[in-house]
């Protein structure tokens, strides 16, 4: 049942296939909204972030060259129901791989 974009569409398709109501409700309770990040805007999506390179930082702020930049997402550009993360509407989330653990820490 891939490509379903609403709980109601999923519910109707599952009912048509004879899936018990309790199983449908369980599946829907576990389903989470998602936003897919792709490398291009081929599908007509909106630009909400970037992969690799250097992050966009405020003027006068320099990137620590010892860190690898993976990606950033402009949370304000995401549809409000795109994910269930507690993102602030004006925030930009950046991701870098974890660095080495300091000696003596857990």
C-alpha positions in Angstrom: 0.0 0.0 0.0 2.8 2.4 -0.9 2.1 5.9 -2.1 -0.7 6.6 0.4 -0.7 10.2 1.4 -3.5 10.3 3.9 -4.8 8.1 6.7 -8.2 8.0 5.1 -6.8 6.7 1.8 -4.9 4.0 3.7 -7.9 3.1 5.8 -10.2 2.7 2.7 -7.6 0.6 0.8 -7.0 -1.6 3.9 -10.8 -2.1 4.4 -11.2 -3.1 0.7 -8.5 -5.8 1.2 -10.3 -7.2 4.3 -7.8 -6.0 6.9 -9.5 -6.0 10.4 -10.3 -2.6 11.8 -8.1 -3.1 14.9 -5.1 -3.8 12.7 -5.8 -0.7 10.5 -6.0 1.5 13.6 -2.8 -0.1 15.0 -0.9 0.6 11.8 -2.2 4.2 11.6 -1.2 4.8 15.3 2.4 3.7 14.4 2.6 5.7 11.2 4.6 9.0 11.3 4.6 11.9 8.9 7.7 12.2 6.8 9.6 14.5 4.6 11.9 13.1 2.0 15.1 14.8 1.2 16.3 14.3 -2.3 19.3 15.5 -4.3 17.2 17.4 -6.9 13.9 19.2 -7.3 12.8 16.8 -10.2 9.6 15.9 -8.4 8.5 19.5 -8.1 9.5 19.7 -4.5 10.6 22.8 -2.7 14.2 23.5 -1.7 14.4 23.2 2.0 18.0 22.3 2.7 21.4 21.2 1.3 23.8 18.3 1.4 27.5 18.6 2.0 29.8 21.5 1.3 29.8 24.2 4.0 26.7 25.3 6.0 25.1 28.7 5.6 26.1 30.5 8.7 25.4 34.1 9.9 27.8 36.7 8.6 31.0 36.7 10.7 30.6 33.1 11.9 33.2 30.7 10.7 32.8 26.9 10.3 35.0 24.8 12.4 37.1 23.1 9.7 37.5 20.1 12.0 33.9 19.1 11.6 32.3 17.4 8.6 29.0 19.0 7.5 26.4 16.5 6.3 23.2 18.5 5.7 20.9 21.3 6.8 17.2 21.7 6.7 15.2 25.0 6.8 12.4 24.0 9.1 10.4 27.1 8.1 10.2 25.8 4.5 8.8 22.4 5.6 5.1 21.8 5.5 3.7 21.9 9.1 2.8 18.2 9.1 6.1 17.0 7.4 7.5 15.4 10.5 6.9 15.0 14.2 10.1 16.5 15.3 9.9 19.5 17.7 11.4 22.0 15.2 11.0 25.7 15.7 9.4 27.3 12.6 12.3 29.6 12.1 15.1 27.2 12.8 17.6 25.5 10.6 18.7 22.0 11.6 22.3 21.1 10.8 23.8 17.6 11.0 27.4 16.5 11.4 28.6 13.0 12.3 29.5 12.5 15.9 33.1 13.3 16.8 35.5 11.2 18.9 34.5 10.7 22.5 36.9 12.6 24.8 39.1 10.4 27.0 37.5 9.5 30.3 34.0 10.3 29.3 31.1 7.8 28.9 
